[in-house]
Amino acid sequence: MAELSRYGSRALAVGDGPLADQLRAAGVEVRRARSASHLASSLAEMAVLVAPSRTTPRWREQFGRMVVEAMAAGVPVVATDSGSLPEVIGDAGRIVPEHDSVALHRAIAAVLDDPADLGERGRRRARERYTWDQVAAQLEHVYEAALAA
């Protein structure tokens, strides 16, 4: 298995949460996105966005806005199959099983070696499904179906 260290040792986490101090201690740069432009500039620095989401007895990934933001920015995405991530990402990224660190490692290395057209597929999917207009139309359809029932 290829070592990810051959790609450089820089890791960036955008956000803040209970693991921020542990990430910093492990050498990860942790930034808060203070504005949409700050988030966009952070995404522009990424070769791949990794979303290793894990389902717990009380929580499951509901949407994964971070993956849509990355896709819209043309950043290839690697994510676990937690909750709705496979449906949200579709064929615009790589999906690996939860808790399979070997598969996650391999998928990241594969994308770093050859991102192919994942960035463009992500942009296209975000434009087709996740703009405000698209989301509103989908929600309208849900309301219409509920009223018809």
OpenMM code with the backbone's topology and positions (N, CA, C; nanometers):
from openmm import Vec3, app, unit

residues = "MET ALA GLU LEU SER ARG TYR GLY SER ARG ALA LEU ALA VAL GLY ASP GLY PRO LEU ALA ASP GLN LEU ARG ALA ALA GLY VAL GLU VAL ARG ARG ALA ARG SER ALA SER HIS LEU ALA SER SER LEU ALA GLU MET ALA VAL LEU VAL ALA PRO SER ARG THR THR PRO ARG TRP ARG GLU GLN PHE GLY ARG MET VAL VAL GLU ALA MET ALA ALA GLY VAL PRO VAL VAL ALA THR ASP SER GLY SER LEU PRO GLU VAL ILE GLY ASP ALA GLY ARG ILE VAL PRO GLU HIS ASP SER VAL ALA LEU HIS ARG ALA ILE ALA ALA VAL LEU ASP ASP PRO ALA ASP LEU GLY GLU ARG GLY ARG ARG ARG ALA ARG GLU ARG TYR THR TRP ASP GLN VAL ALA ALA GLN LEU GLU HIS VAL TYR GLU ALA ALA LEU ALA ALA".split()
positions = [
    Vec3(0.0847, -0.1176, 0.0000),
    Vec3(0.0000, 0.0000, 0.0000),
    Vec3(0.0890, 0.1236, 0.0000),
    Vec3(0.0555, 0.2189, -0.0859),
    Vec3(0.1341, 0.3423, -0.0959),
    Vec3(0.1218, 0.4236, 0.0323),
    Vec3(0.2301, 0.4833, 0.0713),
    Vec3(0.2286, 0.5704, 0.1890),
    Vec3(0.1815, 0.7087, 0.1485),
    Vec3(0.0854, 0.7633, 0.2211),
    Vec3(0.0368, 0.8962, 0.1896),
    Vec3(0.1428, 1.0023, 0.2134),
    Vec3(0.2430, 0.9728, 0.2935),
    Vec3(0.3468, 1.0716, 0.3221),
    Vec3(0.4224, 1.1127, 0.1964),
    Vec3(0.4206, 1.0303, 0.0939),
    Vec3(0.4913, 1.0678, -0.0292),
    Vec3(0.4240, 1.1853, -0.0989),
    Vec3(0.3015, 1.2190, -0.0596),
    Vec3(0.2298, 1.3301, -0.1205),
    Vec3(0.2532, 1.4606, -0.0440),
    Vec3(0.3270, 1.4541, 0.0631),
    Vec3(0.3447, 1.5706, 0.1496),
    Vec3(0.2719, 1.5460, 0.2794),
    Vec3(0.3069, 1.6188, 0.3778),
    Vec3(0.2509, 1.5893, 0.5096),
    Vec3(0.1481, 1.6924, 0.5539),
    Vec3(0.1045, 1.7777, 0.4664),
    Vec3(0.0119, 1.8823, 0.5060),
    Vec3(-0.1316, 1.8316, 0.5071),
    Vec3(-0.1980, 1.8526, 0.6167),
    Vec3(-0.3402, 1.8212, 0.6285),
    Vec3(-0.4095, 1.9459, 0.6807),
    Vec3(-0.5256, 1.9748, 0.6282),
    Vec3(-0.6010, 2.0942, 0.6643),
    Vec3(-0.7415, 2.0528, 0.7030),
    Vec3(-0.7858, 2.0964, 0.8192),
    Vec3(-0.9238, 2.0769, 0.8626),
    Vec3(-0.9879, 2.2143, 0.8713),
    Vec3(-1.1020, 2.2301, 0.8084),
    Vec3(-1.1715, 2.3577, 0.8116),
    Vec3(-1.2945, 2.3395, 0.8979),
    Vec3(-1.2989, 2.4142, 1.0066),
    Vec3(-1.4079, 2.4039, 1.1017),
    Vec3(-1.3516, 2.4024, 1.2419),
    Vec3(-1.4368, 2.3740, 1.3350),
    Vec3(-1.3929, 2.3684, 1.4738),
    Vec3(-1.4870, 2.2742, 1.5462),
    Vec3(-1.4334, 2.2003, 1.6369),
    Vec3(-1.5166, 2.1064, 1.7094),
    Vec3(-1.4373, 2.0386, 1.8184),
    Vec3(-1.4935, 1.9354, 1.8769),
    Vec3(-1.4309, 1.8719, 1.9925),
    Vec3(-1.2971, 1.8042, 1.9629),
    Vec3(-1.2681, 1.7754, 1.8369),
    Vec3(-1.1420, 1.7090, 1.8023),
    Vec3(-1.0340, 1.8063, 1.7554),
    Vec3(-1.0637, 1.9358, 1.7536),
    Vec3(-0.9690, 2.0344, 1.6995),
    Vec3(-0.8336, 2.0279, 1.7698),
    Vec3(-0.8335, 2.0199, 1.9023),
    Vec3(-0.7056, 2.0159, 1.9746),
    Vec3(-0.6280, 1.8887, 1.9436),
    Vec3(-0.6968, 1.7758, 1.9313),
    Vec3(-0.6290, 1.6509, 1.8964),
    Vec3(-0.5708, 1.6587, 1.7554),
    Vec3(-0.6437, 1.7188, 1.6635),
    Vec3(-0.5934, 1.7345, 1.5271),
    Vec3(-0.4690, 1.8223, 1.5245),
    Vec3(-0.4748, 1.9333, 1.5971),
    Vec3(-0.3576, 2.0219, 1.6034),
    Vec3(-0.2372, 1.9471, 1.6608),
    Vec3(-0.2599, 1.8698, 1.7656),
    Vec3(-0.1514, 1.7937, 1.8282),
    Vec3(-0.0920, 1.6919, 1.7305),
    Vec3(-0.1728, 1.6456, 1.6358),
    Vec3(-0.1252, 1.5494, 1.5361),
    Vec3(-0.0613, 1.6181, 1.4154),
    Vec3(-0.0540, 1.7504, 1.4196),
    Vec3(0.0108, 1.8238, 1.3120),
    Vec3(-0.0814, 1.8737, 1.2023),
    Vec3(-0.2108, 1.8652, 1.2253),
    Vec3(-0.3080, 1.9126, 1.1269),
    Vec3(-0.3315, 2.0619, 1.1478),
    Vec3(-0.3343, 2.1370, 1.0386),
    Vec3(-0.3712, 2.2777, 1.0470),
    Vec3(-0.5232, 2.2853, 1.0575),
    Vec3(-0.5727, 2.3523, 1.1597),
    Vec3(-0.7169, 2.3658, 1.1810),
    Vec3(-0.7524, 2.5136, 1.1661),
    Vec3(-0.8456, 2.5422, 1.0763),
    Vec3(-0.8911, 2.6792, 1.0527),
    Vec3(-1.0419, 2.6868, 1.0695),
    Vec3(-1.0854, 2.7994, 1.1180),
    Vec3(-1.2283, 2.8283, 1.1155),
    Vec3(-1.2577, 2.9031, 0.9868),
    Vec3(-1.3647, 2.8676, 0.9212),
    Vec3(-1.4072, 2.9411, 0.8017),
    Vec3(-1.4895, 3.0595, 0.8502),
    Vec3(-1.4307, 3.1765, 0.8453),
    Vec3(-1.4963, 3.2961, 0.8989),
    Vec3(-1.5897, 3.3634, 0.7989),
    Vec3(-1.5833, 3.3215, 0.6743),
    Vec3(-1.6709, 3.3769, 0.5707),
    Vec3(-1.6744, 3.2788, 0.4537),
    Vec3(-1.7663, 3.3047, 0.3630),
    Vec3(-1.7741, 3.2193, 0.2438),
    Vec3(-1.6462, 3.2304, 0.1618),
    Vec3(-1.5887, 3.3491, 0.1544),
    Vec3(-1.4651, 3.3644, 0.0760),
    Vec3(-1.3477, 3.2936, 0.1437),
    Vec3(-1.3462, 3.2925, 0.2767),
    Vec3(-1.2408, 3.2206, 0.3487),
    Vec3(-1.2554, 3.0703, 0.3259),
    Vec3(-1.3777, 3.0203, 0.3276),
    Vec3(-1.4016, 2.8789, 0.2994),
    Vec3(-1.3575, 2.8463, 0.1573),
    Vec3(-1.3933, 2.9314, 0.0622),
    Vec3(-1.3563, 2.9077, -0.0777),
    Vec3(-1.2046, 2.9050, -0.0945),
    Vec3(-1.1340, 2.9947, -0.0265),
    Vec3(-0.9879, 2.9943, -0.0404),
    Vec3(-0.9270, 2.8706, 0.0245),
    Vec3(-0.9854, 2.8221, 0.1323),
    Vec3(-0.9366, 2.6991, 0.1949),
    Vec3(-0.9616, 2.5791, 0.1048),
    Vec3(-1.0795, 2.5729, 0.0443),
    Vec3(-1.1094, 2.4631, -0.0475),
    Vec3(-1.0157, 2.4651, -0.1674),
    Vec3(-0.9798, 2.5845, -0.2130),
    Vec3(-0.8904, 2.5964, -0.3289),
    Vec3(-0.7517, 2.5394, -0.3007),
    Vec3(-0.7150, 2.5264, -0.1742),
    Vec3(-0.5850, 2.4701, -0.1365),
    Vec3(-0.5861, 2.3176, -0.1320),
    Vec3(-0.7023, 2.2575, -0.1388),
    Vec3(-0.7143, 2.1132, -0.1185),
    Vec3(-0.6985, 2.0340, -0.2474),
    Vec3(-0.6248, 1.9255, -0.2398),
    Vec3(-0.6148, 1.8316, -0.3507),
    Vec3(-0.7281, 1.7297, -0.3429),
    Vec3(-0.7784, 1.7066, -0.2241),
    Vec3(-0.8891, 1.6132, -0.2019),
    Vec3(-0.9542, 1.6503, -0.0685),
    Vec3(-1.0866, 1.6404, -0.0625),
    Vec3(-1.1577, 1.6568, 0.0636),
    Vec3(-1.1938, 1.5170, 0.1114),
    Vec3(-1.1609, 1.4865, 0.2363),
    Vec3(-1.1887, 1.3556, 0.2933),
    Vec3(-1.2959, 1.3715, 0.4003),
    Vec3(-1.4020, 1.2931, 0.3893),
    Vec3(-1.5132, 1.2963, 0.4843),
    Vec3(-1.5287, 1.1569, 0.5453),
    Vec3(-1.4481, 1.1256, 0.6479),
    Vec3(-1.4533, 0.9923, 0.7087),
    Vec3(-1.5629, 0.9819, 0.8145),
    Vec3(-1.6839, 1.0113, 0.7748),
    Vec3(-1.7966, 1.0158, 0.8670),
    Vec3(-1.8266, 0.8769, 0.9224),
    Vec3(-1.8673, 0.8731, 1.0483),
    Vec3(-1.9001, 0.7456, 1.1125),
    Vec3(-2.0379, 0.7521, 1.1763),
    Vec3(-2.1164, 0.6512, 1.1505),
    Vec3(-2.2473, 0.6392, 1.2119),
    Vec3(-2.2304, 0.5946, 1.3569),
    Vec3(-2.3093, 0.6530, 1.4450),
    Vec3(-2.3102, 0.6122, 1.5857),
    Vec3(-2.4527, 0.5699, 1.6207),
    Vec3(-2.4737, 0.5146, 1.7394),
    Vec3(-2.6110, 0.4772, 1.7761),
    Vec3(-2.7078, 0.5959, 1.7776),
    Vec3(-2.6546, 0.7183, 1.7911),
    Vec3(-2.7421, 0.8351, 1.8005),
    Vec3(-2.7291, 0.9310, 1.6828),
    Vec3(-2.6440, 0.8995, 1.5859),
    Vec3(-2.6219, 0.9936, 1.4763),
    Vec3(-2.5822, 0.9225, 1.3484),
    Vec3(-2.6299, 0.9761, 1.2377),
    Vec3(-2.5949, 0.9273, 1.1039),
    Vec3(-2.5837, 1.0509, 1.0154),
    Vec3(-2.4852, 1.0500, 0.9245),
    Vec3(-2.4648, 1.1658, 0.8350),
    Vec3(-2.5931, 1.1927, 0.7579),
    Vec3(-2.6462, 1.3126, 0.7740),
    Vec3(-2.7734, 1.3464, 0.7115),
    Vec3(-2.7603, 1.4014, 0.5709),
    Vec3(-2.6571, 1.4801, 0.5456),
    Vec3(-2.6416, 1.5392, 0.4133),
    Vec3(-2.4948, 1.5550, 0.3753),
    Vec3(-2.4170, 1.6126, 0.4603),
    Vec3(-2.2752, 1.6316, 0.4300),
    Vec3(-2.2507, 1.7556, 0.3466),
    Vec3(-2.2933, 1.8689, 0.3961),
    Vec3(-2.2769, 1.9944, 0.3231),
    Vec3(-2.1335, 2.0185, 0.2801),
    Vec3(-2.0390, 1.9732, 0.3630),
    Vec3(-1.8977, 1.9950, 0.3289),
    Vec3(-1.8612, 1.9278, 0.1982),
    Vec3(-1.9205, 1.8106, 0.1694),
    Vec3(-1.8860, 1.7439, 0.0436),
    Vec3(-1.9459, 1.8186, -0.0751),
    Vec3(-2.0638, 1.8749, -0.0585),
    Vec3(-2.1247, 1.9528, -0.1661),
    Vec3(-2.0449, 2.0802, -0.1899),
    Vec3(-1.9991, 2.1443, -0.0822),
    Vec3(-1.9162, 2.2637, -0.0984),
    Vec3(-1.7875, 2.2305, -0.1731),
    Vec3(-1.7258, 2.1177, -0.1391),
    Vec3(-1.6033, 2.0765, -0.2077),
    Vec3(-1.6329, 2.0443, -0.3543),
    Vec3(-1.7401, 1.9697, -0.3788),
    Vec3(-1.7748, 1.9356, -0.5165),
    Vec3(-1.7986, 2.0621, -0.5980),
    Vec3(-1.8718, 2.1579, -0.5416),
    Vec3(-1.8996, 2.2833, -0.6127),
    Vec3(-1.7706, 2.3585, -0.6441),
    Vec3(-1.6689, 2.3415, -0.5590),
    Vec3(-1.5399, 2.4075, -0.5802),
    Vec3(-1.4480, 2.3261, -0.6714),
    Vec3(-1.4936, 2.2099, -0.7148),
    Vec3(-1.4120, 2.1266, -0.8029),
    Vec3(-1.3067, 2.0452, -0.7309),
    Vec3(-1.3248, 2.0241, -0.6011),
    Vec3(-1.2308, 1.9446, -0.5221),
    Vec3(-1.2787, 1.7997, -0.5203),
    Vec3(-1.1959, 1.7049, -0.5613),
    Vec3(-1.2353, 1.5638, -0.5536),
    Vec3(-1.2679, 1.5243, -0.4091),
    Vec3(-1.3633, 1.4347, -0.3935),
    Vec3(-1.4118, 1.3945, -0.2618),
    Vec3(-1.3922, 1.2442, -0.2413),
    Vec3(-1.3445, 1.2093, -0.1220),
    Vec3(-1.3408, 1.0710, -0.0746),
    Vec3(-1.4209, 1.0699, 0.0556),
    Vec3(-1.5178, 0.9809, 0.0660),
    Vec3(-1.6025, 0.9773, 0.1849),
    Vec3(-1.6385, 0.8338, 0.2202),
    Vec3(-1.6817, 0.8172, 0.3439),
    Vec3(-1.7318, 0.6865, 0.3862),
    Vec3(-1.8790, 0.6748, 0.3471),
    Vec3(-1.9312, 0.5546, 0.3561),
    Vec3(-2.0695, 0.5288, 0.3171),
    Vec3(-2.1683, 0.5544, 0.4304),
    Vec3(-2.1386, 0.6502, 0.5142),
    Vec3(-2.2247, 0.6859, 0.6262),
    Vec3(-2.3481, 0.7622, 0.5784),
    Vec3(-2.4626, 0.7204, 0.6233),
    Vec3(-2.5862, 0.7931, 0.5973),
    Vec3(-2.6100, 0.8226, 0.4507),
    Vec3(-2.6331, 0.9504, 0.4205),
    Vec3(-2.6695, 0.9908, 0.2845),
    Vec3(-2.5501, 1.0266, 0.1968),
    Vec3(-2.4283, 1.0151, 0.2474),
    Vec3(-2.3129, 1.0543, 0.1664),
    Vec3(-2.3067, 0.9854, 0.0304),
    Vec3(-2.3293, 0.8543, 0.0211),
    Vec3(-2.3244, 0.7923, -0.1119),
    Vec3(-2.4268, 0.8524, -0.2091),
    Vec3(-2.5459, 0.8822, -0.1600),
    Vec3(-2.6496, 0.9403, -0.2453),
    Vec3(-2.6130, 1.0837, -0.2855),
    Vec3(-2.5605, 1.1599, -0.1927),
    Vec3(-2.5237, 1.2989, -0.2211),
    Vec3(-2.4093, 1.3050, -0.3222),
    Vec3(-2.3092, 1.2212, -0.3045),
    Vec3(-2.1893, 1.2251, -0.3880),
    Vec3(-2.2098, 1.1550, -0.5216),
    Vec3(-2.2836, 1.0455, -0.5220),
    Vec3(-2.3060, 0.9710, -0.6460),
    Vec3(-2.1744, 0.9268, -0.7082),
    Vec3(-2.1620, 0.9460, -0.8390),
    Vec3(-2.0396, 0.9051, -0.9080),
    Vec3(-1.9376, 1.0189, -0.9159),
    Vec3(-1.9590, 1.1240, -0.8376),
    Vec3(-1.8698, 1.2405, -0.8410),
    Vec3(-1.7594, 1.2327, -0.7357),
    Vec3(-1.7421, 1.1173, -0.6738),
    Vec3(-1.6382, 1.0991, -0.5732),
    Vec3(-1.6159, 0.9516, -0.5488),
    Vec3(-1.5344, 0.9234, -0.4509),
    Vec3(-1.5074, 0.7836, -0.4133),
    Vec3(-1.5692, 0.7583, -0.2768),
    Vec3(-1.6383, 0.6464, -0.2654),
    Vec3(-1.7044, 0.6064, -0.1412),
    Vec3(-1.6389, 0.4788, -0.0915),
    Vec3(-1.6067, 0.4754, 0.0388),
    Vec3(-1.5475, 0.3565, 0.1004),
    Vec3(-1.6315, 0.3178, 0.2218),
    Vec3(-1.6227, 0.1932, 0.2653),
    Vec3(-1.6986, 0.1510, 0.3841),
    Vec3(-1.6524, 0.2236, 0.5108),
    Vec3(-1.7482, 0.2515, 0.5968),
    Vec3(-1.7138, 0.3085, 0.7280),
    Vec3(-1.6184, 0.2134, 0.8000),
    Vec3(-1.5326, 0.2677, 0.8815),
    Vec3(-1.4403, 0.1917, 0.9668),
    Vec3(-1.3356, 0.1125, 0.8890),
    Vec3(-1.3237, 0.1350, 0.7591),
    Vec3(-1.2230, 0.0637, 0.6807),
    Vec3(-1.1106, 0.1612, 0.6461),
    Vec3(-1.0167, 0.1745, 0.7385),
    Vec3(-0.9092, 0.2720, 0.7195),
    Vec3(-0.8186, 0.2355, 0.6020),
    Vec3(-0.8048, 0.1071, 0.5730),
    Vec3(-0.7219, 0.0662, 0.4586),
    Vec3(-0.7867, 0.1135, 0.3281),
    Vec3(-0.9174, 0.0924, 0.3142),
    Vec3(-0.9880, 0.1371, 0.1937),
    Vec3(-0.9849, 0.2892, 0.1829),
    Vec3(-0.9987, 0.3578, 0.2952),
    Vec3(-0.9934, 0.5039, 0.2947),
    Vec3(-0.8562, 0.5509, 0.2478),
    Vec3(-0.7536, 0.4931, 0.3033),
    Vec3(-0.6157, 0.5258, 0.2668),
    Vec3(-0.5926, 0.5038, 0.1177),
    Vec3(-0.6369, 0.3912, 0.0677),
    Vec3(-0.6185, 0.3579, -0.0747),
    Vec3(-0.6952, 0.4543, -0.1651),
    Vec3(-0.8161, 0.4893, -0.1260),
    Vec3(-0.8963, 0.5810, -0.2076),
    Vec3(-0.8324, 0.7198, -0.2129),
    Vec3(-0.7817, 0.7662, -0.0999),
    Vec3(-0.7136, 0.8966, -0.0979),
    Vec3(-0.5918, 0.8924, -0.1888),
    Vec3(-0.5109, 0.7877, -0.1752),
    Vec3(-0.3909, 0.7748, -0.2584),
    Vec3(-0.4270, 0.7682, -0.4065),
    Vec3(-0.5324, 0.6950, -0.4394),
    Vec3(-0.5735, 0.6831, -0.5797),
    Vec3(-0.6153, 0.8182, -0.6361),
    Vec3(-0.6892, 0.8957, -0.5586),
    Vec3(-0.7323, 1.0281, -0.6054),
    Vec3(-0.6125, 1.1219, -0.6172),
    Vec3(-0.5200, 1.1139, -0.5231),
    Vec3(-0.4008, 1.1986, -0.5321),
    Vec3(-0.3146, 1.1605, -0.6524),
    Vec3(-0.3076, 1.0308, -0.6815),
    Vec3(-0.2315, 0.9841, -0.7982),
    Vec3(-0.2979, 1.0251, -0.9294),
    Vec3(-0.4308, 1.0123, -0.9335),
    Vec3(-0.5021, 1.0425, -1.0567),
    Vec3(-0.6453, 1.0850, -1.0236),
    Vec3(-0.6675, 1.2150, -1.0082),
    Vec3(-0.8027, 1.2613, -0.9760),
    Vec3(-0.9013, 1.2466, -1.0917),
    Vec3(-0.8487, 1.2107, -1.2106),
    Vec3(-0.9322, 1.1944, -1.3308),
    Vec3(-1.0216, 1.3167, -1.3463),
    Vec3(-1.1501, 1.2947, -1.3650),
    Vec3(-1.2410, 1.4078, -1.3831),
    Vec3(-1.3339, 1.4256, -1.2627),
    Vec3(-1.2905, 1.3773, -1.1448),
    Vec3(-1.3764, 1.3877, -1.0262),
    Vec3(-1.4109, 1.5320, -0.9926),
    Vec3(-1.3154, 1.6237, -1.0084),
    Vec3(-1.3443, 1.7643, -0.9805),
    Vec3(-1.4551, 1.8180, -1.0695),
    Vec3(-1.4469, 1.7900, -1.1975),
    Vec3(-1.5497, 1.8387, -1.2902),
    Vec3(-1.6826, 1.7676, -1.2681),
    Vec3(-1.6795, 1.6377, -1.2405),
    Vec3(-1.8049, 1.5662, -1.2121),
    Vec3(-1.8709, 1.6223, -1.0864),
    Vec3(-1.7882, 1.6560, -0.9864),
    Vec3(-1.8425, 1.7163, -0.8648),
    Vec3(-1.9063, 1.8515, -0.8919),
    Vec3(-1.8369, 1.9352, -0.9696),
    Vec3(-1.8943, 2.0664, -1.0058),
    Vec3(-2.0289, 2.0488, -1.0761),
    Vec3(-2.0314, 1.9583, -1.1718),
    Vec3(-2.1537, 1.9346, -1.2485),
    Vec3(-2.2665, 1.8856, -1.1569),
    Vec3(-2.2361, 1.7894, -1.0699),
    Vec3(-2.3394, 1.7356, -0.9799),
    Vec3(-2.3906, 1.8435, -0.8851),
    Vec3(-2.3005, 1.9258, -0.8321),
    Vec3(-2.3419, 2.0337, -0.7423),
    Vec3(-2.4330, 2.1319, -0.8158),
    Vec3(-2.3986, 2.1656, -0.9395),
    Vec3(-2.4803, 2.2588, -1.0200),
    Vec3(-2.6171, 2.1991, -1.0518),
    Vec3(-2.6195, 2.0698, -1.0826),
    Vec3(-2.7446, 2.0059, -1.1238),
    Vec3(-2.8377, 1.9748, -1.0079),
    Vec3(-2.7827, 1.9515, -0.8886),
    Vec3(-2.8661, 1.9043, -0.7776),
    Vec3(-2.8701, 1.9925, -0.6546),
    Vec3(-2.7686, 2.0752, -0.6321),
    Vec3(-2.7576, 2.1381, -0.5007),
    Vec3(-2.7530, 2.2900, -0.5011),
    Vec3(-2.7943, 2.3541, -0.6116),
    Vec3(-2.8101, 2.4995, -0.6072),
    Vec3(-2.9357, 2.5288, -0.5257),
    Vec3(-2.9519, 2.6522, -0.4825),
    Vec3(-3.0716, 2.6884, -0.4065),
    Vec3(-3.1976, 2.6586, -0.4873),
    Vec3(-3.1959, 2.6903, -0.6178),
    Vec3(-3.3126, 2.6652, -0.7017),
    Vec3(-3.3444, 2.5160, -0.7101),
    Vec3(-3.2421, 2.4326, -0.7248),
    Vec3(-3.2639, 2.2886, -0.7340),
    Vec3(-3.3196, 2.2327, -0.6026),
    Vec3(-3.2626, 2.2759, -0.4917),
    Vec3(-3.3093, 2.2276, -0.3610),
    Vec3(-3.4533, 2.2716, -0.3367),
    Vec3(-3.4864, 2.3965, -0.3713),
    Vec3(-3.6236, 2.4456, -0.3543),
    Vec3(-3.7213, 2.3646, -0.4390),
    Vec3(-3.6835, 2.3340, -0.5623),
    Vec3(-3.7713, 2.2548, -0.6495),
    Vec3(-3.7939, 2.1148, -0.5921),
    Vec3(-3.6883, 2.0547, -0.5383),
    Vec3(-3.7017, 1.9217, -0.4787),
    Vec3(-3.7914, 1.9265, -0.3550),
    Vec3(-3.7757, 2.0307, -0.2743),
    Vec3(-3.8577, 2.0449, -0.1545),
    Vec3(-4.0033, 2.0684, -0.1930),
    Vec3(-4.0269, 2.1467, -0.2967),
    Vec3(-4.1624, 2.1701, -0.3443),
    Vec3(-4.2271, 2.0379, -0.3855),
    Vec3(-4.1500, 1.9525, -0.4520),
    Vec3(-4.2004, 1.8209, -0.4932),
    Vec3(-4.2389, 1.7371, -0.3706),
    Vec3(-4.1585, 1.7418, -0.2661),
    Vec3(-4.1893, 1.6676, -0.1425),
    Vec3(-4.3197, 1.7182, -0.0818),
    Vec3(-4.3356, 1.8517, -0.0741),
    Vec3(-4.4604, 1.9088, -0.0199),
    Vec3(-4.5819, 1.8698, -0.1036),
    Vec3(-4.5669, 1.8749, -0.2352),
    Vec3(-4.6783, 1.8362, -0.3229),
    Vec3(-4.7165, 1.6907, -0.3022),
    Vec3(-4.6182, 1.6037, -0.2899),
    Vec3(-4.6465, 1.4622, -0.2671),
    Vec3(-4.7142, 1.4409, -0.1317),
    Vec3(-4.6695, 1.5148, -0.0307),
    Vec3(-4.7296, 1.5023, 0.1015),
    Vec3(-4.8737, 1.5499, 0.1007),
    Vec3(-4.9011, 1.6609, 0.0316),
    Vec3(-5.0371, 1.7133, 0.0238),
    Vec3(-5.1271, 1.6207, -0.0553),
    Vec3(-5.0729, 1.5574, -0.1587),
    Vec3(-5.1525, 1.4658, -0.2398),
    Vec3(-5.1888, 1.3395, -0.1625),
    Vec3(-5.1055, 1.3025, -0.0675),
    Vec3(-5.1313, 1.1818, 0.0119),
    Vec3(-5.2394, 1.2121, 0.1123),
] * unit.nanometer
topology = app.Topology()
chain = topology.addChain("A")
for resn in residues:
    res = topology.addResidue(resn, chain)
    for name in ("N", "CA", "C"):
        topology.addAtom(name, app.Element.getBySymbol(name[0]), res)
